[in-house]
Amino acid sequence: MTIVFITHDIGLAYYVSDTVYIMEHGKFVEHGSADEVILHPQESYTKRLISDVPKIYEPWDLSTVV
């Protein structure tokens, strides 16, 4: 069975998916197994998505908030 799950929540996508496709401006920029894409991203857009996932075990840096 295949289910297409569209989200901006990369953490949730990793949790529920075997395969992940990353799109930027409507075009696929990276795809592969969830482990491959999330743990070893190649594209800068994928790296940015991952860096935006809140980390509950680190203090928040609010100095960047405008």
C-alpha distance (Angstrom), angle and dihedral (degrees) to the residues before:
residue distance angle dihedral
M1 . . .
T2 3.79 . .
I3 3.78 124.0 .
V4 3.80 121.7 -174.2
F5 3.80 108.4 -143.4
I6 3.80 114.8 -173.8
T7 3.80 117.6 -164.3
H8 3.78 144.9 140.1
D9 3.81 88.9 -141.9
I10 3.81 101.6 97.8
G11 3.81 91.4 -178.4
L12 3.79 91.6 57.3
A13 3.81 91.3 44.1
Y14 3.81 89.1 54.6
Y15 3.80 91.6 48.3
V16 3.83 96.8 51.2
S17 3.82 102.2 31.5
D18 3.77 139.5 80.4
T19 3.81 92.4 -171.9
V20 3.80 126.3 31.3
Y21 3.80 129.3 -162.0
I22 3.81 117.9 -166.9
M23 3.80 117.9 -152.4
E24 3.78 127.9 -165.8
H25 3.81 119.2 -174.2
G26 3.82 90.5 -12.5
K27 3.81 96.1 -52.5
F28 3.78 128.9 104.2
V29 3.79 109.7 -113.3
E30 3.81 100.0 170.0
H31 3.78 139.6 7.4
G32 3.77 140.6 168.4
S33 3.77 141.4 103.1
A34 3.79 113.9 -22.1
D35 3.81 90.5 -113.6
E36 3.80 92.8 49.1
V37 3.79 95.9 48.2
I38 3.81 99.0 39.4
L39 3.80 100.7 36.8
H40 3.83 96.5 37.8
P41 3.83 107.7 25.0
Q42 3.79 117.1 -177.6
E43 3.81 102.7 -173.4
S44 3.81 123.9 72.7
Y45 3.82 91.6 -132.2
T46 3.81 91.2 55.8
K47 3.80 89.9 48.3
R48 3.82 89.8 51.9
L49 3.81 92.0 50.3
I50 3.79 90.7 51.1
S51 3.80 93.3 46.6
D52 3.83 89.3 55.0
V53 3.81 93.0 60.8
P54 3.82 107.1 108.5
K55 3.78 113.5 -117.7
I56 3.78 110.6 -145.6
Y57 3.80 93.3 -163.5
E58 3.84 95.8 57.2
P59 3.80 127.5 70.2
W60 3.79 112.8 -105.5
D61 3.78 117.7 -110.8
L62 3.78 103.0 -141.2
S63 3.80 94.0 172.0
T64 3.82 89.6 92.6
V65 3.82 93.3 55.9
V66 3.78 112.4 103.6
